[in-house]
Amino acid sequence: MYVLSEDFTKRVRSIQPTGVRKMFDMAGGDVISFGLGEPDFQPPPIAIEEFHKAMLDGRNKYTTTAGLPELRKVIAESWSDYDSNLDENNVCMTMSGTNALFNCFMALVEEGNNVLIPEPYFPLYGPDVTLTGGEARYYPCLFENEFIPLVEDLEKLVDENTKAILYNFPSNPTGAMLSIEQRDELLNFAIKHNLWIISDEVYDRIIYDAEHVSFIGTDYDRVLLINSFSKTFAMTGWRIGYILSPNLDAMTQVIKLQYYLAACSNDGMQYAVLAAFQKASKYPEQMALEFKDRRDLICQRLNEMPGVSCHVPKGAFYVFPKVSIEGMNSEELAIELLKGGVLCSPGSAFGKSGEGHLRFAYTISKEDISKGMDKVEAVLKKLI
Ligand SMILES: Cc1ncc(COP(=O)(O)O)c(C=O)c1O
C-alpha cells in the first residue's frame, strides 16, 4: 500500500539519514574502510564468559530501571577521582550512549528551547534536539583553534531560551580534548547563562597524551554525563551505556523517563560489564596503546600528502584532516576516494563547518592503514 509521507510526523520527516551511513551504504565489499567509528577489537573475553554464565544462571529478566546496583556502584567509584561523593544513586544504566543522549534531551528540552551543539558534530545531536521539540544551534569548533570552541562564538548564540549546551570531549569527529583551563572557560560560560551541560564523554578512556578532563567534579551540578561501553570495552553491538549526574533531582527524572524509553537495560549484560570493570579494568588502555600507534601512522602519512593538513588528535580514534582540492567539496572527494578503494566520511556529514575535511576512523590494522593511505595518496596526486 502506498503511504503518503504526510502520514508521518513533521518531527520524523524533518530528520535525514546521516552522511556517514550514506557513504557506508554506497561502498562495496572491496574497499579499505575508515568509515564507521567502532573499535576492531572484541569485548574482553571475561565479559563474554560472564555474559554467557549470567544467562545460564537465569539472568534473563527485567532489572530495576536504573540497573544493577553493584554495577552502578562500580561505575560511580570509577569517577571517584573526579567526585568522591558519587554513589549508585548517581548512575542510571541505559541501552547505549545513543539512548542516554535521547533521554537527556527528552528530559530537558521543551518546545521553544534551544540547545547549543558543537559543529562538526556526532550526527545524532541535532536530530535528537529536533525530535524532542527544540532547536539545535551549532557552535563552531574550527581547525584553526585546534577544534576547541571559542566562548565569543557561544555568546553570539545563547539567549534566554537556551536550555543546555552539549560538550563532547574527546570529540567525534575531531579527536579534540580539553585542557583544564579550556574546560573552566566552557564551564563558566554555562554557569553564567545557567545552562545544563550534557557532557558526552564516551571516549574518556580512549586517550593518548593527556589525562581526561571531565565536566564531572566541578562545583557545578547542572551536569548530565553520557557514557557508554561501546568504545570503552569494544561493545558497540551490545548497546549498553549510562547517564551519571551529581544532581539527584536530575537522576530522579532521567530514571523515571528511562522506564518509558526502554524499561531497563539488559540483565545478563550488566553482569558482563561488571566483570569487565573488575577483571579487565586495563582493557581500554591496552586498546588505546594500539590506537596511538595507528594515530601516529595515519597522521604522518596524511601530513605528507599534497593538499592535506592534519592535527594529531589527543583522543578518540578519528582524524579530521583539512583536504583542499580545488573545485571539489568533501562529499565529491569522498566519492573519488571510494572509487579509488577507500571508504571515509565527508566532513560535511558532520555539519557545515566540517566542509573541507574528511574523517578517517583508524579502527583497522596498521597494515590496512598503510595500504589505505597509499590509495588516498594516489587519488589525491591525480586530482591535484
Ligand atoms: C560522540 C559519541 N557519542 C555517543 C555515541 C553513541 O555510542 P553508543 O550508542 O554506541 O553507546 C557515539 C558513537 O559513535 C559517539 O561517537
Ligand as a Chemical Component Dictionary entry (heavy atoms), coordinates in Angstrom:
data_LIG
# 
_chem_comp.id                   LIG 
_chem_comp.type                 NON-POLYMER 
_chem_comp.pdbx_formal_charge   0 
_chem_comp.three_letter_code    LIG 
# 
loop_
_chem_comp_atom.comp_id 
_chem_comp_atom.atom_id 
_chem_comp_atom.alt_atom_id 
_chem_comp_atom.type_symbol 
_chem_comp_atom.charge 
_chem_comp_atom.model_Cartn_x 
_chem_comp_atom.model_Cartn_y 
_chem_comp_atom.model_Cartn_z 
_chem_comp_atom.pdbx_ordinal 
LIG C1 C1 C 0 30.459 11.093 20.464 1  
LIG C2 C2 C 0 29.599 9.895  20.523 2  
LIG N1 N1 N 0 28.609 9.856  21.433 3  
LIG C3 C3 C 0 27.783 8.819  21.551 4  
LIG C4 C4 C 0 27.939 7.724  20.732 5  
LIG C5 C5 C 0 26.951 6.604  20.876 6  
LIG O1 O1 O 0 27.515 5.423  21.262 7  
LIG P1 P1 P 0 26.626 4.141  21.565 8  
LIG O2 O2 O 0 25.240 4.441  21.211 9  
LIG O3 O3 O 0 27.218 3.048  20.738 10 
LIG O4 O4 O 0 26.800 3.892  23.014 11 
LIG C6 C6 C 0 28.944 7.703  19.755 12 
LIG C7 C7 C 0 29.098 6.573  18.835 13 
LIG O5 O5 O 0 29.801 6.602  17.851 14 
LIG C8 C8 C 0 29.805 8.817  19.658 15 
LIG O6 O6 O 0 30.790 8.876  18.759 16 
# 
loop_
_chem_comp_bond.comp_id 
_chem_comp_bond.atom_id_1 
_chem_comp_bond.atom_id_2 
_chem_comp_bond.value_order 
_chem_comp_bond.pdbx_ordinal 
LIG C1 C2 SING 1  
LIG C2 N1 SING 2  
LIG C2 C8 DOUB 3  
LIG N1 C3 DOUB 4  
LIG C3 C4 SING 5  
LIG C4 C5 SING 6  
LIG C4 C6 DOUB 7  
LIG C5 O1 SING 8  
LIG O1 P1 SING 9  
LIG P1 O2 DOUB 10 
LIG P1 O3 SING 11 
LIG P1 O4 SING 12 
LIG C6 C7 SING 13 
LIG C6 C8 SING 14 
LIG C7 O5 DOUB 15 
LIG C8 O6 SING 16 
# 
